[in-house]
Amino acid sequence: MCIRDRIENYLKEKGPELVKQVGAAFQITIQKNRRTQPQIWTLDLKNGQGGINEGECYNPDVKFTILDDDLLALSNGQLKPTTALMLGKIKMRGDVNKPVSYTHLRAHETGRNLVCRLLLEKK
């Protein structure tokens, strides 16, 4: 199952709870490599049941840029978000307090249900 499908399934189960707890919208730009056309996702944890869609987010709280191999490593637990950020594997712009404020959501993760390891871990 691809990362996006896992996020969609998790949102079906926990979407309203996440929207209450998080209240933010995220734009995630994913590239195969730095020379390819990016794929852009919007992770909406601000409205309704929450959702993930292709395309740019109107007025996102936080924008992330990441290579797809690094996103896969994050989703599989092979790369920690703080390490990825420190190594420049994740570029982040916007309200940097938003990802940190809902780190506790990582407690909801299971092997098959993952919201997004782009969330920063508290130190």
ABEGO torsion letter per residue (X at the ends): XBAAAAAAAAAAAAAAAAAAAAGBBBBBBBBABAABBBBBBBBBAABEAEBBBBEBBBGBABBBBBBAAAAAAAAAGABBAAAAAAAGABBBBEBAAAAAAAAAAAAABBAABBABAABBBBX
